[in-house]
Amino acid sequence: MKIRRWLVFDTSVYIAAIRSGPSSPTLLMLQDDLPHTYLASVVAAELRAGSTTESARRAVHEFIGWANRVGRVVTPGASDWERAGDVLGRIRRIEPRLRSNVPTLWNDVL
């Protein structure tokens, strides 16, 4: 028996599914995993910001609306922000060459 865990996908997974079309393996995987998927509020914001056409905005709003209705949106709390700060601080200390990337990593860490 396959054990199912709760999943939270990064924005890049949703974008890959959208760009690959309706029969893409990524979209099929997302559809298969939907009953076990939570949507990060950070990802919801990124998807809304990236929707440039009316049909894309409509699809994103419908998906986010569904996630809200079924209680599947997770939002970082204060302790998550603190932990994210610790993680990014550690990256800055251990990998100095990545220091310039730290500002762009906040959403991914959260």
C-alpha positions in Angstrom: 0.0 0.0 0.0 1.3 3.4 -1.0 1.6 5.9 1.9 0.4 9.3 0.9 1.8 12.4 2.5 0.7 16.0 2.3 2.4 17.9 -0.5 3.2 21.6 -1.1 4.5 22.3 -4.5 6.7 25.2 -5.5 5.5 27.7 -8.1 7.9 26.3 -10.7 6.0 23.0 -10.7 2.7 24.7 -11.5 4.4 26.8 -14.2 5.9 23.7 -15.8 2.5 22.1 -15.8 0.8 25.1 -17.4 3.5 25.5 -20.0 3.6 21.8 -20.9 -0.1 21.6 -21.8 -3.1 19.5 -20.8 -1.5 16.1 -21.3 1.9 16.9 -19.8 3.3 14.5 -17.2 3.7 17.3 -14.7 0.0 18.3 -15.0 -1.1 14.7 -14.7 1.1 14.3 -11.6 -0.5 17.5 -10.1 -4.0 16.2 -10.8 -3.2 12.8 -9.3 -1.7 14.4 -6.2 -4.4 17.1 -5.8 -6.2 15.2 -3.0 -3.0 15.4 -0.9 -1.9 18.9 -1.9 -1.7 22.1 0.1 -1.2 25.5 -1.6 1.4 27.8 0.1 0.1 31.3 0.2 3.5 32.5 -1.1 2.9 30.3 -4.2 -0.6 31.6 -4.6 0.7 35.2 -4.6 3.4 34.3 -7.2 0.9 32.6 -9.4 -1.4 35.6 -9.2 1.4 38.0 -10.0 2.5 35.9 -13.0 -0.9 35.5 -14.6 -0.7 37.8 -17.6 -3.7 36.8 -19.6 -7.4 36.9 -18.6 -7.7 33.1 -19.0 -4.6 32.5 -16.9 -5.9 34.9 -14.2 -9.3 33.1 -14.2 -7.7 29.7 -13.9 -5.4 30.8 -11.1 -8.3 32.5 -9.2 -10.4 29.3 -9.5 -7.6 27.1 -8.3 -6.8 29.4 -5.3 -10.5 29.7 -4.6 -10.8 25.9 -4.4 -7.8 25.7 -2.1 -9.4 28.3 0.2 -12.8 26.7 0.2 -11.4 23.3 1.2 -9.0 24.7 3.8 -5.9 23.8 1.9 -3.9 27.1 2.0 -1.0 27.2 4.3 0.5 30.5 5.4 3.9 31.0 7.0 3.6 32.2 10.6 6.0 34.1 12.8 8.1 31.0 13.6 8.3 30.1 9.9 9.7 33.6 9.2 12.2 33.3 12.0 13.3 29.8 10.7 13.6 31.2 7.2 15.8 34.0 8.5 18.0 31.4 10.2 18.2 29.3 7.0 19.1 32.2 4.8 21.6 33.5 7.4 23.3 30.1 7.4 23.4 30.1 3.6 25.1 33.5 3.7 27.7 32.3 6.2 28.4 28.9 4.7 28.1 29.8 1.0 29.5 33.4 0.6 29.2 33.1 -3.2 25.4 32.8 -2.8 25.0 36.0 -0.8 23.6 38.0 -3.7 20.9 35.3 -4.1 19.6 35.5 -0.6 17.0 38.3 -1.3 15.4 36.2 -4.1 15.3 33.0 -2.0 12.8 34.3 0.7 9.7 33.0 -1.0 11.2 29.6 -1.8 12.4 29.2 1.8 9.0 30.2 3.2 
